[in-house]
Every structure is written in C-alpha cells, then in structure tokens.
Amino acid sequence: MPGACLASGIIPSVGRTGSCYDNAAAESWNATFKKELIHLHLWKDAGHVRNGAFEYIEAYYNRTRIQRELGYLSPAEYEDQFDRITLEAA
C-alpha cells in the first residue's frame, strides 16, 4: 500500500516516524469514518465514495456531529458559543 500511495503522490504517514501518539489520532478518525459511513453502504463506484466522503466530512462531521472534545456540542454550536463569548468580552 505505501508503494501505491507514493506512486500517486500521496505520503502515507500522518505523523512523526516512531510516534504512536501521532498515529493514534489518525487511526481513531479512520475507525470513526469507516464505522459511520463506509461500512454502512454498498458503493456503486469511486465517484459515489468521494461524494459520500465529502458530504460526511463537510456537511455532517465538521458541522453537526456532536464532539466529545467540544463539550458534546457540534462544531457549529461550539463556534457560535465561542463567538458569543468573544463578543460579550469585547
């Protein structure tokens, strides 16, 4: 797999060599992505996978999916709350 990635101009590592902590975040994201999207559908072709991935990441995960790290708010709710607090402080 790394050879195929490199041949396509893709660097397969997301962190420093030998650092399991860098890779853990990426592996956690990959597991979530597969569990919540990829394994729930029978995909017609690569184009459908690309479109589904875009919709999942941009419309759902980055905007509406509740995130534990954000106090169980969606990213949009968290940003709204941050903006309100920032405006009140100004």
Secondary structure, 3 states (H helix, E strand, C coil): CHHHHHHCCCCCCCCCCCCHHHHHHHHHHHHHHHHHCHHHCCCCCHHHHHHHHHHHHHHHHCCCCCEHHHCCECHHHHHHHHHHHHHHHC
